Every structure is written in structure tokens, then in C-alpha cells.
Amino acid sequence: MEEVYKSGKVKAIGVTNWSIPYLEELRNKWTIVPAINQVELHPFLPQHELKEYCDKLGILLEAYSPLGSTGAPLMTDPEIQQIAKKNGVSAATILVSYHINKGVVVLPNSVSEKRISSNKEGIPLSKEDLDVLDGLAAKGKAKRINTPLWGFDLGFADWYAPAKSQ
Ligand SMILES: NC(=O)c1ccc[n+]([C@@H]2O[C@H](COP(=O)([O-])OP(=O)(O)OC[C@H]3O[C@@H](n4cnc5c(N)ncnc54)[C@H](OP(=O)(O)O)[C@@H]3O)[C@@H](O)[C@H]2O)c1
């Protein structure tokens, strides 16, 4: 990927699903710092340590499954709904705005034209609201939603243990 970047064919190169231990390994070899790291990110999986680490190295974080993936389960959380009600917007707007306010790229997905359009809306959130959202996981709501059976450990503290070879 670095060769492709150096050839001028692409403007930026990035990674996805890279945890701190793997980024540390890559850091020994990279000549170009990845522009972006796309990971599952939302108030139930805020990845505070990874955010701090990427901020220090100038790697932009990009949030996938920001609404909690299929069926947008985070939208029904009472505390997220309360913040939405207080701000007069939908829970989806709060979940999208959470990232925008933290300088994170956000990648919501929808098959509905109306939702694709409304998911572009972001609002400024108060420190109080951001603190509540940032603290939900630590309060017992921590949940990683996308753990496909890739068969190896991605190095995140909450990733499933790899299957032991017989
Ligand atoms: N790099 C990776 O390993 C990785 C892994 C997973 C996902 N991703 C990427 O991340 C993007 C988003 O992830 P995702 O699809 O898992 O999760 P998501 O965007 O958190 O959630 C999508 C779900 O939320 C619903 N939804 C979207 N907007 C809504 C709204 N305004 N109100 C109510 N419901 C709404 C969608 O239903 P409707 O379609 O019916 O609106 C769909 O069921 C995708 O483009 C995907 O390619 C990357």
C-alpha cells in the first residue's frame, strides 16, 4: 500500500480494525503513517485508549456501526433517547453527532434515502451530554457488536479469544 501511495495513484492509505498492539507492530515498519483507522465505535464501545493513541500519532479514527449495526439498537437506549429529546433531535442524530463533536469520521449506513439524508445532520453537543455518552460503556453498557468469525485475535481487549488448535 505504501508503494501505491508513493506512486501517486492514491492520495491516502489507511487501515481498518487495527488495535493498539497491532499498530505498535506496524509502527516499527511503516514509512507512511496510516491516514485513518476504521473501527467499530459508538458510546457502547468508545475505545478511549485507541482514540488517544491515534490522536497522538495523527491517525484519524473512523466509526463503523455507529448506530449499533443492524436495526440500530443503540437508538433505543434510554439515556441516548433522553439526550435526543433534550436536544430536539433523533437518537440517530445524537449518535452521529457524538463522533463529529469528537473529531471522528462517522460512517452510518442505511438503505433508506430519507435516513441517508437525515444521517448527514450533526449538532453541537454540550460537554455534559458528551460526558454521559462517553461514560455509558464504563457504567455497564459496554458491548462490541460486530465480531465476525474471522478466526484470529485482532488484539482489542474485548475481542474473542482465538480458537485453540487441537
Ligand atoms: N471495516 C469493517 O470491518 C466494517 C465492519 C462493519 C461495518 N462496516 C461499515 O460501516 C458502515 C456502517 O455500519 P453498519 O451498517 O454495521 O451499522 P450502522 O450504520 O450502525 O447501522 C445500520 C442500521 O441502522 C439502521 N439505520 C440507519 N440510519 C437510521 C436512522 N436514521 N434511523 C433508524 N435506523 C437507522 C439501518 O436500517 P435501514 O437501512 O433500514 O435504514 C441499519 O439497520 C457500513 O457502510 C459498513 O460497510 C465496516
The ligand as a Tripos MOL2 file, in Angstrom:
@<TRIPOS>MOLECULE
LIG
   48    52     1     0     0
SMALL
NO_CHARGES

@<TRIPOS>ATOM
      1 N1        -14.3810   -2.1430    8.3970 N.am      1 LIG1
      2 C1        -15.1830   -3.0790    8.8820 C.2       1 LIG1
      3 O1        -14.7410   -4.1610    9.3250 O.2       1 LIG1
      4 C2        -16.6600   -2.8200    8.9370 C.ar      1 LIG1
      5 C3        -17.4710   -3.6540    9.7050 C.ar      1 LIG1
      6 C4        -18.8380   -3.3700    9.7770 C.ar      1 LIG1
      7 C5        -19.3730   -2.2920    9.0750 C.ar      1 LIG1
      8 N2        -18.5470   -1.5090    8.3190 N.ar      1 LIG1
      9 C6        -19.1140   -0.3760    7.5380 C.3       1 LIG1
     10 O2        -19.7070    0.5680    8.4120 O.3       1 LIG1
     11 C7        -20.8880    1.1110    7.8350 C.3       1 LIG1
     12 C8        -21.9960    1.1710    8.8570 C.3       1 LIG1
     13 O3        -22.0780    0.0050    9.6500 O.3       1 LIG1
     14 P1        -23.3820   -0.8810    9.8910 P.3       1 LIG1
     15 O4        -24.2180   -0.9540    8.6910 O.co2     1 LIG1
     16 O5        -22.8980   -2.1350   10.5500 O.co2     1 LIG1
     17 O6        -24.1410   -0.1200   11.0560 O.3       1 LIG1
     18 P2        -24.9570    1.2270   11.3680 P.3       1 LIG1
     19 O7        -24.7390    2.2780   10.3570 O.co2     1 LIG1
     20 O8        -24.6470    1.4770   12.7950 O.co2     1 LIG1
     21 O9        -26.4620    0.6920   11.3410 O.3       1 LIG1
     22 C9        -27.1610    0.3690   10.2070 C.3       1 LIG1
     23 C10       -28.5800    0.0330   10.6650 C.3       1 LIG1
     24 O10       -29.1910    1.1840   11.2170 O.3       1 LIG1
     25 C11       -30.4000    1.4850   10.5400 C.3       1 LIG1
     26 N3        -30.4830    2.9400   10.4170 N.ar      1 LIG1
     27 C12       -29.6440    3.7600    9.7330 C.ar      1 LIG1
     28 N4        -29.9920    5.0410    9.8830 N.ar      1 LIG1
     29 C13       -31.0900    5.0550   10.6830 C.ar      1 LIG1
     30 C14       -31.9090    6.0810   11.1970 C.ar      1 LIG1
     31 N5        -31.6820    7.3570   10.9250 N.pl3     1 LIG1
     32 N6        -32.9550    5.7180   11.9910 N.ar      1 LIG1
     33 C15       -33.2040    4.4360   12.2700 C.ar      1 LIG1
     34 N7        -32.4440    3.4070   11.8230 N.ar      1 LIG1
     35 C16       -31.4030    3.7150   11.0310 C.ar      1 LIG1
     36 C17       -30.2910    0.7990    9.2000 C.3       1 LIG1
     37 O11       -31.5720    0.4350    8.7530 O.3       1 LIG1
     38 P3        -32.1250    0.9660    7.3200 P.3       1 LIG1
     39 O12       -31.1120    0.5190    6.2900 O.co2     1 LIG1
     40 O13       -33.4380    0.2710    7.2090 O.co2     1 LIG1
     41 O14       -32.2290    2.4530    7.4300 O.co2     1 LIG1
     42 C18       -29.4770   -0.4520    9.5420 C.3       1 LIG1
     43 O15       -30.3170   -1.4870   10.0710 O.3       1 LIG1
     44 C19       -21.2300    0.2400    6.6250 C.3       1 LIG1
     45 O16       -21.0640    1.0400    5.4910 O.3       1 LIG1
     46 C20       -20.2200   -0.8940    6.6520 C.3       1 LIG1
     47 O17       -19.6930   -1.1980    5.3710 O.3       1 LIG1
     48 C21       -17.2010   -1.7380    8.2570 C.ar      1 LIG1
@<TRIPOS>BOND
     1     1     2 1
     2     2     3 2
     3     2     4 1
     4     4     5 ar
     5     4    48 ar
     6     5     6 ar
     7     6     7 ar
     8     7     8 ar
     9     8     9 1
    10     8    48 ar
    11     9    10 1
    12     9    46 1
    13    10    11 1
    14    11    12 1
    15    11    44 1
    16    12    13 1
    17    13    14 1
    18    14    15 2
    19    14    16 1
    20    14    17 1
    21    17    18 1
    22    18    19 2
    23    18    20 1
    24    18    21 1
    25    21    22 1
    26    22    23 1
    27    23    24 1
    28    23    42 1
    29    24    25 1
    30    25    26 1
    31    25    36 1
    32    26    27 ar
    33    26    35 ar
    34    27    28 ar
    35    28    29 ar
    36    29    30 ar
    37    29    35 ar
    38    30    31 1
    39    30    32 ar
    40    32    33 ar
    41    33    34 ar
    42    34    35 ar
    43    36    37 1
    44    36    42 1
    45    37    38 1
    46    38    39 2
    47    38    40 1
    48    38    41 1
    49    42    43 1
    50    44    45 1
    51    44    46 1
    52    46    47 1
@<TRIPOS>SUBSTRUCTURE
     1 LIG1         1 GROUP 0 **** ****
